[in-house]
Amino acid sequence: MKKIKIFLIAIAIIILGVCTLIWWDSIVEPELPPKPKNQFIERIESEIYSLTKVPVNVSYKKFCEDIQYRITDYHKERFLDTNDNDNNQWKDILSKKLYSACATKFIEFATYVFKGSEWKIDNLKFIRNESKTLKTSPYLEQGSPVSVSIKEIDNILKKYDEIAGFISTCNNFSYSNYDIYDRFPDISDKIKKTQDYLTNNLGNNYVKNCVRLKEGLEAIPQKLFNKHIDYLQTKIQQNANKYEDFNSQYNYNRDIYQPLRRQVDDLDNNIYGIDYNTFDRGYKNLDELLSTYNQQATNYYRQNRRY
């Protein structure tokens, strides 16, 4: 009987232990209170997100600078985290996020400018400077979409500068050797290059949108023609009045009039390809000027009986 009691007591203890374990496991462990949010980090992240919504103009740069200032200031004051290591990490994380947002905005702005027809000099200057800044950042990942886009922007600027430089060279072209047998330089290579640029859409799908370059190229043939006309006009004025230096009209005709006449007659619109009436007007003005001097020479030799 005693053994039976001991057995029952043991069974009861076991059952009580099992029930206790089941009850213990059924107790839901209370959740730990959430880690307090860092209001300074939240503000920076919110401002970076807002940056993506600002208008497409250079004002976005001011937003970037202001946010970067706050990141630097919060880091200095250890507002990002009281732990120095975490504080440094948060500064790096936020700065990288800001770089990505600002670079994306820059690409958006540059694309907006390049798709337009009016490439303002101030906008181009801004794009050049910003491109240099972004390329020197430690947050730029080579081969990333941002890196690829910046390289494309640089190529667009390079082509723009190439054409703008060519236009400037043509516009500033001059020649001032007025020796009677000297000739205006052959500028057919410049005309051909002009035509090649226009035919090939300025060599770039974005650069072709720039009206200033298009108009500059289209004006080159006329400007070079005008320079040729001005050169011959000055040359005629400096030489055709020298008939008193010759003892006969024959010598004057041989050494002055005929060389000038050949240079006027050699004007060729197949080279310039400008409006026919404009070309004809330029030629006739030179022809009349040379003929006037030749008539003066004739009158001079008749009066002095020097033929």
WOQUI-V46581 format. One line per field, one symbol per residue. psi: psi as a letter, one per 40 degrees, with the letter a starting at -180 (. if undefined). burial: b if it has 9 or more other ideal C-beta (glycine too) atoms within 8 Angstrom, else e. A space follows every 50 residues. Layout:
psi->???
burial->???
//
This chain:
psi->dddddddddddddddddddddddddehhhiiihihhihdddddddddddd deeiigieddddddddddddddddddefddidhddddddddddddddddd ddddddddddddddeidhgidddddddddddddddeieehhheidddddd dddddddddddddddddddddehihfhfideiihiheddddddddddddf feehdddeehddddddddeddddddddddddddddddddeefdeeieidd ddddecddddddddeehhedddfihddddddddddddddddddddddddd dddefg.
burial->eeeeeeeeeeeeeeeeeeeeeeeeeeeeeeeeeeeeebebbbbbbebbeb bbebeeeeebbebbebbbebbbebbeebebbeeeebbbbbbeebbbbbbb bbbbbbbbbbebbbeeeebeeebbebbbebbeebeeeeebeeeeebbbbb eebbbbbebbeebbebbeebbebeeeebebeeeeeebeebbebbbebbee ebebeebbbbeebbebbeebbbbbbbbbbebbbbbbbebbebbeebebbe bbbebbbbbbbebbeebebeebebeeebbeebbebbbebbeebbebbbeb beeeeee
//
